[in-house]
Amino acid sequence: MSEIHFQEKFEERHIGPSTDETEAMLETIGLRHLDELIDETVPARIRVTHPLQLPAAQTEVAYLRKMKAVADKNKVFKSYIGQGYYDVILPGVIQRNVFENPGWYTQYTPYQAEIAQGRLQALLNFQTMVIDLTGMEIANASLLDEATAAAEAMFMQYGLRKNKSANTYFVVETVFPQTLDVLRTRALSYGINLQVGNPFEIPDTDTIFGVLVQYPDGDGALSDYKALVEQLHVRDISVCAVADLLSLTLLTPPGEWGADVVVGSTQRFGIPMGFGGPHAAYLATKEAYKRNIPGRIIGVTVDSNGAYALRMALQTREQHIRRDKASSNICTAQALLAIMAGFYAAYHGPKGLRKIAGRIHGLATLADRALQQLGYRQLNASYFDTLRVEVGELSGPLHAEALNNEINLLYRGAVVNISMDETTTYEDVEALIRVFAKLKGKSLNDIDLAALAEDNLSVIPQTLLRTSRYLTHPVFNSFHSEHEMLRYIKSLEARDLSLCHSMIPLGSCTMKLNATTEMVPVTWPEFGGLHPFAPADQTGGYMQIISELNGWLSEITGFAKVSFQPNSGAQGEYAGLMVIRAYHESLGEGHRNVVLIPASAHGTNPASASMAGMQVVVVRCDERGNIDVGDLRAKTEAHAANLAAVMVTYPSTHGVFEEPIVEICDLIHQYGGQVYMDGANMNAQVGLTSPGLIGADVCHLNLHKTFCIPHGGGGPGMGPIGVAEHLVPFLPNHPVVEVSSAQGISAVSAAPWGSASILLISHAYIAMMGSEGLTRATKFAILNANYLKTRLESHYPILYAGVNGRCAHELILDCRAFKTIGIEVGDIAKRLMDYGFHAPTVSFPVAGTLMIEPTESESKAELDRFCDALIAIRGEIAAIEQGQSDRENNLLKGAPHTIAMVCADTWDRPYTRSQAAFPLSFVRDHKFWPSVGRVNDSQGDRMLICACPPVDAYDQVEAY
Ligand SMILES: *Cc1c(COP(=O)(O)O)cnc(C)c1O
């Protein structure tokens, strides 16, 4: 072929092994063709018979060019819609060096603390910011969005209620509609009765266990809740406040008026609206409730040298690990967005934030007075940023005139709401007032706006003015120049291992390439600047992306339709189960509430099932790691009358394509149940088989695993669910934007399409890979795993394999035998850091093992380095077995080794410094230094510190 027509294929950049490498790898595993391996691995009866019907693959250049045209179909008008989404100014230094930087966005969840101190610190900053601004004692490291955070708070309050027969939750009537709808969904599954009304008129019954108020309320008005909260506490009723964090720089924080839990969004801290997300929500509460907090909490501890170190605190309490005892299923949250919000606070500091909030408030009062001079009535007596203007029958003409001027307001019958934000300027207020003036037959000249602007008025009542200090820690007072900020961001980034350094072989988490081209459109203003409730004729670009992606993912999963609402895999599970529940109800079988779950399932499966109000029945696995079909049959029959569903992961969490999967689906269907497939392992299915083909009814997709959304250090993610035809009508709807049918369940997320802006990433991946590329990616994921298996199986026992001795896309190394010489799987994980690698998944799904998933994106060269490291570590273990190394003081127990240890003036270990730090030659060429020694887990949990300790306390920490 003439080179003139040569077009570079993205697929060849995404897939790691070159043609030569592929040949060599196949030879190592004893096969000639990749397809032979696939035939040996994937059962023939579930293989697809024709290729995926997808558009031809596009080059990276062509894709970006096309996306520019798609972006132009989004119209970015000036938004005053508010309702939890506000335009922001993302500081360039944060946009380029965090949001657009793979050193931050490709990190894994910080389970391996020693190589994650940077993001742990950034998340601790976030927690400190939330604690300070809300006036509470403890906060977590983010939740998915404001509405689900409110639902988590409701569950917390329910769990903590004193009167166990109380089951009514009272919600303020002005709460944002999406928050109320998500509360409805959650309340339904737990049998909680929601009552909506005026909080100052709460009925005097003993059935109410909790109250939720919003501050400022959903219409922007301010109320003083202090006396109310006192009365409610006397009645043993707890209070949750949904609070706008930015407003709390000016307002008395809920912690000072007695709230028990405070939740909300941190979107206003520099995070683009992105048509709904991703944004980090927060949850803060009292110290006494620390064991009831959903999600992850970062805490301070010490390392092996007694120095300050951070880790995820109370990890065994992590909600999804508590399986069916869990009161939340949060796993992936919004780490990257929380990190950015924390940096935003550090960049502006308390004074800067106060100025931003003050300007917003000032512009709101200015517009208020101008509107009054024009003869309009403004209904909020006191407010932070939102006006409610009575417009009567002018509403229609106002709407038209505002659109003419590219202004979006919130229209509510005879009233319009106007919310100011960080981007609003004096000129914007002029433009706004001009529109309102015109409707009254007047002009801007009829009022003296400049004179009004002279006196900067506040309408916040004295009793609600904040007097307490906040963000006093040096972290929030040191980095206000761009150089200081840049260096602070970089100093934290340098402590973290990410995909920029080496492969992150996390079984079940699919840490594949997050290609730059896939990320580029996410930060284009046409995608970042759109409000999720913007009128449909302004959102053509997003609608095109969402509808194309819906079609493509339906084709890939073999389903009829996809819902993009769930913001994580676990939320997808919950949504899918609620859809199944609605389906059973529609058939008059609402009593079906038993969910069968194999013992090997991920902890979020039982957690989601119990959140959906279902009863979990555990099904055994056999000694090969497969579902024990006999036990499944027995339990299906035993629970036939109430069987709702089975939840299966495929290939199994043990990394095997189980042969009887079709029988399993048939069996469940025969007894009237539905099959929920956990799609976390979709990377082994795409193009080869599909959940629909296998016989499942619902499946979630972790777009942040298989479909290239980066992990972000623990989020964002997207967990859309695909469903078969009969379940389509029940997909989640939304109270503001219709996205399903009248039969649809109520919302599971705040935004209609979840974290819409990161759908662009998965869209790019599929568009650039095409049918052939996606299928080849799956084959290479399986090849890479089997190559590792062949190279490692003479050094470590490998647990489980398919009938032909092949694994799927991941494999499990059994490290349990080393316990006899005192080596734990965790020691291997820590020692891998010295070799520059992140550990595989530790002790899931089998305790004492490592689960490795290389993905298709790793080259043979990288796979070989990783194998060399594991084989060298096996040699270090052998030295202990043979008595050449000490059982307590050895390379594994001493790991990881920091630069400070290796460069110290004294070295008293029974191995050399170079054995410690440079165990293989490639490590010398590219050394990644863990920034702290091994962290002390129990110390951190005994003395829980979840905010930045005061500077003078750092010495004390060191002295522990
Ligand atoms: C990752 C994972 C989940 C949970 O997904 P999140 O997006 O973290 O909520 C569920 N099941 C399995 C098997 C997983 O690997």
The ligand as an ORCA input file, in Angstrom:
! r2SCAN-3c Opt
* xyz 0 1
  C     -14.674     -2.030     41.266
  C     -15.681     -3.069     41.522
  C     -16.953     -2.735     42.015
  C     -17.319     -1.374     42.535
  O     -17.204     -0.353     41.632
  P     -17.050      1.156     42.122
  O     -17.057      1.900     40.853
  O     -15.777      1.266     42.868
  O     -18.198      1.488     42.985
  C     -17.888     -3.742     42.104
  N     -17.587     -5.009     41.773
  C     -16.359     -5.380     41.343
  C     -16.068     -6.809     41.019
  C     -15.363     -4.414     41.214
  O     -14.136     -4.752     40.803
*
